[in-house]
Amino acid sequence: MKEYSLRNGLQIPAIGFGTWQIPEGEEVRNSVKNAIQDGYRHIDTAAVYRNEKGVGEGIRESGVLR
């Protein structure tokens, strides 16, 4: 998969899973968990989306370490 280099030298996957407009709760939690289990490693999220709790739970429940 293509990656981009950040200014600090780290790399991130070019294609990410966006969480904008996914409602907080079970829907975003399951969406993120399934995306990670399907191979996504770049999760796009922001405080303004107001679904950070569910995103974090989905990441934690995916079983994939950071």
N, C-alpha and C positions, 0 to 999 in steps of 0.2 A: 504494500500500500504506500502511496506517495505520502511524504511527510514534509512539514514546514519547519524551518529553523527559527526559533525565537531569538530575540536579542541576547538572552542570557546563555545561548548555546544549546538549550534543550530542544528536543524535537516533539512535534505533536502530529497526529494523523491529519491528513488533509480533509478527510470526510468525518464529520461529527454527527452525533444524534442531538437534534434540537429539542428543547423542552418548553419552548414558548407556546403558550395557549393550551398546554396540558393542565387540566385542573389539579389542584392540590389534592392529595389523598391517594386512594387505592389506584386510580387511573395512572397517575404519574409514577407512582412506586412500581407498578407492574410493567409499565412501558420502559422505564430505565433498566429495570432488572432484566427484562427480555432482550433489550438492545445489547446490553453487556454480554449476556449469554450467547447472543448471535454474533459477537465479535467486535462490536463498537468499543473503542477505547478513548474516544474524545466525546465528552458529554458537554454540550453547550447549555449553560444555565446562568441566571443572573437574579439578584435579589428582586429586581423589578417584576420578575415573572410570578413572584409570590408562591412558589411551589418547592422551595429549597428543602423543606423537611422531607417531603415525599421523594425528591431526587436522592437525598442522602440515604434514605431507607432503602431505595431500590439498589443503590450502589452497594450498600452493606449486605443486602439479601442476595446479591448476585453470586457471592462466594468467590469473586475474583479480587485478589489483593491489589492494593494500589501500586 
